[in-house]
Every structure is written in structure tokens, then in C-alpha cells.
């Protein structure tokens, strides 16, 4: 399983995202740049330039026509995927930490962080047509969510709820039309660092600095499965339902990396059996903490982005799909 090394960023990766078909991979980092790649061979397709601060988050709609990014320059930008043109730029008082298209691609969720006396905001914009003149400049919904800082957020099935992960390790269901917190569950002891939905959005996986990842049912926020490691986790992803695995990654804090080796720092992608909660394998290669993990929609490959500035794309060997777990 020889990796393809993508070298298009000068600073640490913050998020990577496949499109629905999996032929494209988008990456963002602290170097202001959004990159698009062909996932099968690692060729860089293009660059989306316009941000002047670290880019924290990115998402692409289901038809791969629109891209949205959020940055520390206090803006979120809507891009035309095909030509790199910036269709819309929304300005805020603080950095944009989370962005995501709704399931039907008609809305985009933007979450800003609390800072310098400004409260956190959860804003929803209409992007139904994707035409500059019709993309709303003002949010359809705008809330100031109470409680600890939101560190990760995603749409639930049929846009019924927004699932928000918080700095105190809790997860909340938020009504996107009222901003009301419907229910909450504290599932981690430390900061929740990542939240990724299953393909049908009926359950999701979280990662945390408390060295664990958990699968939760969306409607009830009940913890279904738990995976405990020996290192802080920055990201976790679920493989497609015909493959019973989850992948988690993290590692020793970046500030301590110079005092240890990559092996001691545990900069590895770890594979766990989703149902049996048993670790089945590890993939090494990064020279710093793994910040983000994404799974190809058909499960044929996965990608990881690290503090070292590299994206590594791994295409699974044929024997991976014939692997039998011995109970």
C-alpha cells in the first residue's frame, strides 16, 4: 500500500475532503491556500487563492460545482470548483471554524468562534442556485449558541438537526431554524476535535484530545461504540458500511515533536474494527501529528493530512478487501 505524497502546502494541514464521487480531493492548511487534487494519482488540479489567513475548514457540494472554505481572516468564501472563481465572500467578526453544505446543497452552515468580546455565531446561508447574484449576503438563520466553544459541526439527516461538538467534550443537537439546543451529551473528557457523519447520517464518529473516538447515534446521542488509544486524537472517519472499520489519527502535541521521534510520537493512522472495537492495524508515514483524515466514498482508499504539511493518499491493496477478522 504505497502512498501518494501530495506536496502543495507550506504549513500544517487543517482539513481534507473528498467529493461525492471520490475523484477529487480538496485540502486546506495554515498557508492560506485551498488545493484541489485528482485522488487517483495525486496530480494537482488547481488552487483557490483569496484568503489571507490560515484556512481552517472546507467542504464541497454533492455535484462538485461549489466549494466553501472558512478562514482565520474572518471570512468564508464560496468558489466555483471548475474555474477557481470566488463567487461570494462573507465577512465576520471572528474566524470561521466550521463550514458544511446541507444534504440537499441548498444551504451552507458557517460557525465562527468566540473571541475579543464577540460571541460565537452559527449562521446558515442560502446557496441554492450558486449564482453570485442570488447567493444571499445575509444569513437565513443567525444564532449565538450558548455553552462552550463549538469545535466541529455537521448537518444531520434531512437537515433536521445540526450536530455540534464542543470544547468541553460534549455533543449537542441544535435546531437549525430556532437555534435551540434540543439535547446534549458529554461524551469526552477533553476537547472534541473532529466529527464526521456516516453516509446515511444516522450515526457519526467523534475524536477527542482525551485519546478516544466514539460512535454516536444521531437522534439520541447515545454512545454506541468507543475506541480508546494511547495518544490524543485529532481526527476520526468511518469507512463505508460494507467495510466494518474506522480510522483514527493524532499524535503527540506539535510543540513536543522536536523532543521525540515519529515512532514515539505515535503519528499513525489506526484502523479499528467498528463493531468489535479491536485495533487491527496501523499506517505510519507522517513526521508530525495527523490533523485530518478522509475516507474515499467507495472505501478503496483514504487520505491523511499532517502537521508536516503533507497529504498522504493510500490506495488499499486487493488483500485488504479479503481480510477476515478472527474472533
TIRO-800420 format. One record per atom (N, C-alpha, C, O): residue in one letter; x, y, z. Coordinates in steps of 0.02 Angstrom, whole numbers, plus 50000, padded with zeros to 5 digits. Example, Ala and Ser with C-alpha at 12.3 -4.5 7.8 and 13.67 -1.06 7.14 Angstrom:
2
A506604971650390
A506154977550390
A506604983550390
A507124983450423
S506424988850354
S506844994750357
S506455000250394
S506705005750402
//
This chain:
327
X500434994150000
X500005000050000
X500445006250000
X500485009950049
X500795007249944
X501255012849938
X500865019449933
X500415019949891
X501015024349974
X500625030549974
X500825035249917
X501375034949891
X500355039549898
X500495045149854
X500575051249898
X500125052949937
X501145054649892
X501295060349934
X501115066849897
X501385068249843
X500655070749925
X500435076949894
X500795082749928
X500715083949988
X501195086449889
X501595091949915
X501345098449885
X501595100649833
X500855101549918
X500575107649891
X500475112949944
X500195118249930
X500695111550005
X500605116250060
X501275117450095
X501695113050099
X501355123450121
X501965125250156
X501895124950231
X502385125350268
X501275124250255
X501155123750327
X500695117850342
X500485114350296
X500535116850405
X500165110950426
X499465110750397
X499125115850389
X499245104550381
X498575103450354
X498055104450409
X498175102750467
X497475107050390
X496925107850438
X496325103550421
X495975101250466
X496195102450356
X495645098050337
X495735095650265
X495995099350222
X495525089450251
X495485086850183
X494795084050173
X494465081650220
X494565084150110
X493875082050096
X493825079250025
X494035082349977
X493535073150019
X493375070349954
X492705073049930
X492275074849970
X492625073449863
X491965074849837
X491545068449836
X491805063149855
X490915068849816
X490465063049821
X490725057149780
X490685051449803
X490975058349719
X491215052949677
X491895050349698
X492085044749682
X492265054549736
X492915052449759
X493485053549710
X494055051649724
X493345056549652
X493885057649604
X494285063949620
X494835064849595
X493995068249662
X494345074349682
X494465074449757
X494055071949796
X495025077449777
X495185078349847
X495375085649858
X495785088349821
X495075088849908
X495215095849923
X495585096249989
X495415092650037
X496075100649993
X496485101250054
X496565108550071
X496645112850028
X496565109950136
X496685116750161
X497185116450218
X497265111250251
X497535122050229
X498055122150280
X498125129150308
X497735133650292
X498625130050349
X498765136550380
X499135141350333
X499325146750353
X499245139250270
X499625143550224
X499185147550176
X499425150050126
X498535148150192
X498065152450155
X497795149350091
X497365152250058
X498035143350072
X497885140550007
X497385134850012
X497405130850059
X496925134549962
X496485128849953
X496695125249890
X496725128249837
X496855118749895
X497085114949837
X496575109649817
X496215106949859
X496545108249752
X496145102749725
X496605097849691
X497055099749654
X496485091349703
X496915086049676
X496495080549643
X495915079549661
X496785077149594
X496495070849570
X496705065449620
X497295064449633
X496215062049648
X496365057349703
X496715050949679
X497055047749718
X496625049049615
X496895042649594
X497655042949581
X497995037849587
X497915048949565
X498635049249552
X498985054949587
X499595055649582
X498615059149624
X498915064549662
X499105070649621
X499445075149646
X498875071149558
X499025077049518
X498615082949543
X498025082449556
X498955088649550
X498605094649573
X498195097649516
X498465099249464
X497545098249528
X497085100849478
X497085108449476
X497045111549423
X497125111549536
X497105118749538
X497155121349608
X497165117549656
X497185128049615
X497255131449679
X496735137049682
X496635140649633
X496425137849740
X495935143149751
X496255148249797
X496355146949857
X496425154049769
X496795159049806
X496365165149821
X495995167449777
X496405167649881
X495995173349901
X496005174649976
X495925180249998
X496095169250014
X496135170150087
X496805173250106
X497305172150072
X496815176950161
X497445179950184
X497605177650256
X498015180650290
X497275172450277
X497405169450342
X497375161850336
X497185159250284
X497555158450389
X497515151150390
X496805148850372
X496315151750396
X496755143850330
X496105141050310
X495965135050354
X496335130050353
X495425135450394
X495285130350443
X494855124550417
X494905118950441
X494435126050367
X493915121150351
X493695121850279
X493735127250250
X493465116250250
X493255116250180
X492715110950169
X492695105950205
X492265112150120
X491775107150101
X491575108250028
X491635113850003
X491355102949996
X491155103149926
X490445100349921
X490275095649957
X490035103149876
X489355100649870
X489335094049832
X489835091949804
X488745090949830
X488695084149802
X488795083849727
X488975078549701
X488705089349692
X488805089349619
X489495091849600
X489655092349541
X489915093349649
X490595095749639
X490625102049597
X491095103049558
X490135106349606
X490125112849571
X490315118549616
X490585123549592
X490175117949681
X490315123249728
X490755120849785
X490695115149808
X491195125249806
X491645123849862
X491575129549912
X491515135349891
X491595128049976
X491565133250027
X492155132250074
X492335126550092
X492455137750095
X493035137450140
X492955142750195
X492645147950184
X493225141250254
X493205145850310
X493905147150336
X494325142650337
X494045153350356
X494725155350370
X494805159550432
X494325162350459
X495425159950456
X495605164250512
X495615171550492
X495695175950535
X495525173150428
X495485180150406
X494775182950415
X494605188250390
X494365179250453
X493675181250469
X493205181150409
X492715184850407
X493365177050359
X492925176450302
X492785169150285
X493165164650302
X492215168150252
X492065161850219
X491965163450146
X491675168650129
X492205159150101
X492165160450030
X491835154649994
X491945148850010
X491425156449945
X491095151549902
X491435151749834
X491505157049804
X491655145849810
X492055145449749
X491705141349695
X491315136749710
X491835143149633
X491655138849576
X492205133649569
X492785135449555
X492025127249577
X492535122049577
X492905121749510
X493505120549508
X492545122749455
X492825121649389
X493355126649368
X493825125049332
X493275132949391
X493755138049368
X494095141949423
X494505146349410
X493935140449487
X494265143749542
X494015150749558
X494315154149599
X493485152849525
X493225159549536
X492875159949604
X492485155549622
X493005165349640
X492665166449704
X491985169649690
X491945175249665
X491445165949704
X490765168249690
X490495172749744
X490095177249731
X490715171549806
X490455175449862
X490955175349920
X491285170249931
X490995180849956
X491415181150015
X491005184250072
X490765189850066
X490925180450125
X490555182850184
X491055184950237
X491535181350251
X490955190750267
X491415193350318
X491085193050387
X490495194250394
X491505191350437
X491265190550505
X491735194150553
X492245196950532
X491565194150616
X491975197450667
X492555193150690
X493055195750715
X492485186650683
X493005181950706
X493105176450655
X492765176250603
X493575171950669
X493755166650622
X493175161750611
X492775160550656
X493145158950550
X492655153850533
X492975147050543
X493465145350510
X492695143050590
X493005136650608
X492675130650575
X493005125550566
X492045131050556
X491695125350527
X491265127650469
X490925132750473
X491295123950414
X490835125150357
X490585118450332
X490955113550333
X489955118350309
X489695112150279
X489065113550239
X488625117150262
X489025110550179
X488415110750140
X487895106150171
X488055100950200
X487255108150166
X486715103950188
X486645097950142
X486945097850088
X486255093050163
X486185086950124
X485905088150054
X486085084650007
X485475093250047
X485185094749982
X485555100249945
X485345102449892
X486125102549972
X486555107649941
X486255114549937
X486545119049907
X485675115549967
X485345122049962
X485595127150014
X485545133150004
X485865124550069
X486095128750123
X486825127250140
X487075121850126
X487155132150169
X487825131050194
X487855133550267
X487635139050282
X488145129350310
X488225130850381
X488905133850393
X489415131150370
X488935139450429
X489565142750447
X489565143850522
X489085146550550
X490105141950555
X490165142850628
X490785147050641
X491335145350620
X490695152550678
X491255156850696
X491415155850770
X490985153850810
X492025157450789
X492245156250858
X492165162550900
X492185168050874
X492085161650966
X492055167451010
X492755170251022
X493225166451036
X492825176751015
X493495179851025
X493425187351031
X492985190351000
X493865190351070
X493915197651077
X493235200851094
X493075206251069
X492865197551136
X492215200251158
X491645198651112
X491065200051129
X491785195751054
X491245193851008
X491015186751023
X491425182351034
X490365185551026
X490115178851039
X490185174250978
X490255176650922
X490155167750990
X490145163050935
X489485163850896
X488975165650925
X489515162550832
X488895162750792
X488825156350753
X489325153150734
X488215154450741
X488045148850697
X487575151850644
X487015153650658
X487825152250582
X487455155650530
X487335150950471
X487755146850454
X486745151650440
X486555147450384
X486385152050325
X485965156550330
X486705150750268
X486605154850208
X486285150650152
X486395144650148
X485895153950111
X485575150750054
X486035151049994
X486225156449972
X486225145149967
X486655144849908
X486345140449855
X486695137149817
X485685140349853
X485325135449812
X485515135649739
X485595130449708
X485595141549711
X485745142049639
X486485142549624
X486695141049568
X486875144749673
X487585145249662
X487795150749614
X488365150949591
X487325155349600
X487475161049556
X487615167049600
X487245168249648
X488125170849585
X488345176349628
X487775180949647
X487725183049705
X487345182549599
X486815187449613
X486275184649659
X485915188449692
X486215178049662
X485675175049702
X485915172049767
X485505170249809
X486565171449777
X486825169049841
X486715174449893
X486915180149883
X486405172549949
X486215177649998
X486825180650033
X487295177150051
X486805187250041
X487325190650079
X487165190450154
X487625190650195
X486535190150170
X486315189650239
X486095182550255
X485795179250213
X486235180250315
X486045173350332
X485295172350337
X484915176850356
X485085166350318
X484385164450327
X484235163650401
X483695165450425
X484715160750437
X484665159950509
X485325162150540
X485855160850512
X485285165350598
X485885167850632
X485775167150707
X485335170350735
X486185162950739
X486105161650811
X486765162750848
X487305162350818
X486715164150912
X487285164250957
X487215158351004
X486925159051058
X487485152550986
X487385146551027
X487695147351096
X488275149451102
X487325145551146
X487575145851215
X488005139751229
X487955134651195
X488425140351280
X488835134651300
X489545135351275
X489725140451246
X489955130251287
X490655130351268
X490745131151192
X490285129951153
X491345133151173
X491515134251103
X491385128151060
X491545122551080
X491085129251001
X490975123850953
X491615122650914
X491885127250883
X491855116450914
X492475114750879
X492365110650816
X492805110150774
X491765107750809
X491595103850750
X490835103850742
X490475103950792
X490595103750680
X489875103850669
X489705100550603
X490115100550556
X489095097750599
X488875094350538
X488115094250535
X487785094750586
X487855093650474
X487135092950465
X486925085650479
X487285081050460
X486355084850511
X486065078250518
X485645076450458
X485605080250410
X485325070650459
X484925068250404
X484335072950391
X484015075350438
X484195074350327
X483635078450305
X483655085550335
X483135088850338
X484235087750356
X484335094450384
X483915095750447
X483765101450463
X483715090350481
X483295091250541
X483685094350598
X483415098550635
X484315092450606
X484715094950660
X485415096950635
X485635094650583
X485735101050674
X486455102150668
X486785098850728
X486595100150785
X487265094650715
X487635091350769
X488255095350783
X488665096450738
X488345097650844
X488905101950862
X489325098650916
X489075096450967
X489985098350904
X490455095950954
X490785101850988
X490945106850955
X490895101251052
X491125107051091
X491805105951124
X492065100451128
X492075111651147
X492735111651178
X492755107551243
X493285105151262
X492185106951277
X492175103051339
X492055095651328
X491965091951377
X492035093451265
X491945086351250
X491225084251242
X491085078251234
X490755088951244
X490045087151237
X489825087651164
X490155090851123
X489265084451149
X488955084651084
X488235087051093
X487895084951140
X488015091551049
X487345094351055
X486965093750989
X487265094150935
X486305092750994
X485855093250936
X485545100150937
X485225102050986
X485625103750883
X485365110650878
X484845111050822
X484965108650767
X484275114050838
X483755115150788
X483995120650740
X484105126250763
X484065119350675
X484335124350629
X483865130150616
X484075135250588
X483235129650636
X482765135050624
X482665139650684
X482455145450677
X482815137050743
X482715141050804
X483365142250842
X483405146850883
X483875138250829
X484495138750866
X484465135550935
X484945135850973
X483895132350950
X483795129251016
X484195122851021
X484215118950973
X484515121751078
X484865115551092
X484355110351113
X484075110751168
X484225105451071
X483715100451084
X483935095451136
X483555093651180
X484555093251131
X484835088551180
X485585089051179
X485875091451131
X485895086651232
X486635086751236
X486875080751275
X486515077951316
X487495078751262
X487785073051296
X488535074151300
X488865075151249
X488815073951360
X489535074751369
X489865067951360
X489835063751405
X490175066951303
X490435060251286
X491195059851292
X491465054351293
X491535065551297
X492265065551304
X492465069851364
X492095074351385
X493055068351391
X493305072151449
X493685078451429
X493735083151467
X493945078451367
X494325084251343
X494025086651277
X493505084151255
X494365091451245
X494105094651184
X493925089551130
X494315085051115
X493335090351100
X493135086451042
X493455089650981
X493355095550968
X493845085850943
X494255088650889
X493975087350819
X494135090950773
X493555082250811
X493285080650745
X492615077150752
X492485073850802
X492195078050701
X491535074950700
X491365073550627
X491315078250586
X491285067150609
X491135065350540
X490535060650539
X490485055950578
X490075061950491
X489455058150487
X489555051750447
X490015051250406
X489125046850460
X489095040950417
X488755042950352
X488495048450346
X488765038550303
X488495040250237
X487755041650238
X487515045750199
X487375038450284
X486655039750289
X486485044650345
X485905046050356
X486995047150380
X486925052250432
X486515049850493
X486285053950533
X486415043450500
X486055040950559
X486505040150619
X486265039550675
X487155040050608
X487635039850663
X488265043550642
X488355044950583
X488695045050689
X489305048850674
X489855046850722
X489735043650773
X490465048750704
X491045047250746
X491365053650769
X491395058650732
X491615053650831
X491965059350859
X492675057350877
X492815051550890
X493125062350879
X493805061350903
X493935066650956
X493645072050955
X494385065051003
X494495069651058
X495215069451083
X495585064651072
X495415074851116
X496065075151148
X496115070351208
X496665069251234
X495545067551229
X495565062851285
X495785055851264
X495725051051302
X496055055251202
X496335049051175
X495805043851156
X495955037851156
X495205046151141
X494685041451122
X494285043951063
X494255049951050
X493975039251028
X493495040850975
X492865036950991
X492895031451019
X492285039750974
X491645036450991
X491155037050933
X491155042050898
X490755031950925
X490205032150877
X489555033450915
X489415030050965
X489165038350892
X488545040150925
X487955039650876
X488045040850816
X487375037950901
X486765037950862
X486515045150858
X486505048650909
X486315047350799
X486175054450788
X485575056950828
X485615062250861
X485015053450827
X484405055950858
X484455056150934
X484215060850965
X484755050950964
X484765050451037
X485425052751068
X485455053751129
X485945053551027
X486625055051051
X486895049551097
X487325050851139
X486625043551090
X486865037951130
X487525035451103
X487605034751042
X488005034051148
X488645031351127
X488565023951111
X488355019951153
X488715022151049
X488635015251026
X489295011351031
X489285005451050
X489845014451013
X490495011151014
X491025016051037
X490955022151029
X491555013451067
X492095017651092
X492765014451075
X492855008351081
X493255018651055
X493915016251037
X494435020351075
X494505026351064
X494785017051121
X495255020551165
X495965019251143
X496175013451135
X496355024651133
X497045024051112
X497505026851166
X497275028451221
X498155027351150
X498635029851199
X498925036551176
X499465038551198
X498555040151133
X498795046551108
X498205051151094
X497665048651076
X498285057651101
X497735062251085
X497535061551012
X497955060750968
X496885061750998
X496635060850930
X496395067550901
X496075071550936
X496555068650838
X496345074750803
X495815073450750
X495465078050729
X495735067150729
X495255065650676
X495045058350679
X495415054050702
X494435057050655
X494165050350650
X493675050050593
X493295054750582
X493675044450556
X493235043750498
X492965036650495
X493285031950520
X492375036050465
X492035029650459
X492085027150388
X491945030950341
X492285020850379
X492305018050312
X491595016250290
X491155015350333
X491465015650224
X490785014050201
X490515007750234
X490895003450256
X489855007250237
X489535002150279
X489694994950258
X489584990350298
X489934993750197
X490114986950179
X490804985050206
X491014979350198
X491154989850238
X491794988450269
X491754990650342
X491644996450357
X491854985950387
X491724987250458
X492344989950494
X492584986950542
X492594995750471
X493174998650502
X493085006150513
X492705009350477
X493435008750562
X493515015950571
X494255017450572
X494665013150590
X494435023650554
X495135025650553
X495195031850597
X494825036650590
X495685031650643
X495805037350687
X496535039450682
X496965035350664
X496675045750697
X497355048150694
X497465054150738
X496995057750755
X498085055250757
X498255060850801
X498995060650814
X499405060550768
X499175060650878
X499875060350896
X500045065350949
X499635069550969
X500645064950972
X500905069451023
X500845076650999
X500895077950939
X500735081351044
X500645088351026
X501235090950986
X501815089050998
X501095095450937
X501605097950892
X502175101350929
X502755100850908
X502035104750984
X502555108351021
X503065103551052
X503615105651070
X502885097151059
X503335092351089
X503675087851039
X504075083551057
X503525088850974
X503765084350923
X504525084250919
X504815078950906
X504855089950929
X505585090250921
X505955086350974
X506555085150967
X505615084351026
X505945080751080
X505865073251075
X506085069551120
X505565070851021
X505445063651015
X505465061650942
X505485065850898
X505475055150929
X505465052650861
X504745051750837
X504275051850877
X504655050850771
X503985050050744
X503655043750771
X503055043450779
X504065038550784
X503775032350811
X503535033450883
X502995031150902
X503945036950923
X503745038350992
X503155043150995
X502735042751040
X503125047650946
X502575052450944
X501915049350923
X501395052450930
X501955043150895
X501355039350875
X500955043050822
X500345043850827
X501315045150769
X500985048650714
X500745043450664
X501035042450611
X500205040050682
X499955034350644
X499205034950631
X498835037650672
X498995032350574
X498285031150563
X498125024150589
X498435019250568
X497655023750634
X497495017350666
X496815014850642
X496325018550642
X496805008550623
X496195005350599
X495895001150655
X496234997150687
X495245002250667
X494884998550718
X494294995050686
X493974997750641
X494144988950710
X493524985750688
X492944989450720
X492904990150781
X492494991750678
X491954996150702
X491504992750754
X491304995950803
X491344986450743
X490874982950787
X491214979950847
X490974980550903
X491784976750836
X492124973150891
X492574977550933
X492814975350985
X492684983650912
X493094988550949
X493804986050961
X494104987351013
X494074982450912
X494754979850916
X495194983250863
X494984984050806
X495804985150884
X496264988150836
X496544982750790
X496744977450814
X496554984050724
X496754978950676
X497374980850636
X497664976650602
X497584987150639
X498174989050601
X498344996350608
X497945000450631
X498964998050587
X499195005050589
X499585006650526
X499915002350496
X499535012950505
X499895015350446
X500315021350468
X500035026450489
X500975020750461
X501425026150480
X501635030150418
X501485028150362
X501975035650429
X502245039450373
X502325046850388
X502805049950364
X501865049750425
X501915056950440
X502475058350491
X502635054050532
X502745064350487
X503285066350533
X503035071350584
X503425075250612
X502395071450596
X502085075750645
X501385073250658
X501165068350626
X501025076350702
X500345074150718
X499905073950655
X499965078250611
X499455069150652
X498965068750598
X498375073150618
X498065071950670
X498215078150577
X497695082950594
X497025081350563
X496505083350589
X497015077650507
X496385076550472
X496415070050432
X496935068350403
X495855066450430
X495795060150394
X495155060250353
X494635062650377
X495185057750292
X494595057150250
X494605050350215
X495135047950196
X494005047350208
X493935040850176
X493625041850107
X493135045550100
X493895038450056
X493595038649990
X492885035849994
X492775030850029
X492395038849960
X491695036549966
X491585029249950
X491115026249977
X491985026249907
X491895019049893
X492345014649935
X492335008549927
X492725017649981
X493135013750026
X493765010749995
X494095006550026
X493945012849935
X494525009949902
X495175013249925
X495715010549912
X495135018949958
X495735022449980
X495565027150037
X494975028250053
X496085029850069
X495975035050119
X496555040050116
X497085038550088
X496445045950144
X496955051150142
X497035054050212
X496565054250251
X497645056250228
X497785059350292
X498205065550281
X498635065750236
X498075070650321
X498455076850317
X498775078250385
X498455077450436
X499405080450384
X499775081050447
X500055087850461
X500025092450419
X500335088450520
X500675094550541
X501305095650499
X501565101250497
X501545090350466
X502145090950425
X502015094150357
X502485095150318
X501385095850342
X501225099350280
X501065094850221
X500955097250166
X501065088250232
X500955083450177
X500265080250183
X499995079250237
X499985078650124
X499405074250119
X499645067650092
X499995067450041
X499465062250125
X499655055550103
X499015051750083
X498555050950123
X498995049550021
X498425045749994
X498625038449989
X499115036749955
X498245034150021
X498395026950021
X497835023249984
X497255023650003
X498005019649931
X497535015349897
X497625008249923
X498185005549923
X497085005249947
X497134998749978
X497314993249928
X497094993249871
X497734988549950
X497894982649910
X497284978049907
X496824978649948
X497284973649858
X496714969149849
X496584964749910
X496004963249926
X497124962749945
X497024958250001
X496684961650061
X496444958250106
X496654968350060
X496284971850113
X495544969950111
X495224969550163
X495294968850052
X494574967550044
X494394960250054
X493804958450055
X494904956050061
X494774948950077
X494974947250148
X494924941550170
X495194952350185
X495404951450255
X494824949050297
X494274951750294
X494954943950337
X494454941150383
X494694942150454
X495244940150473
X494274945250495
X494454946450564
X494304940250606
X493744937750606
X494814937950641
X494744931850682
X494504933650752
X494844937350788
X493924931150771
X493654932450838
X493944927550888
X493774927950947
//
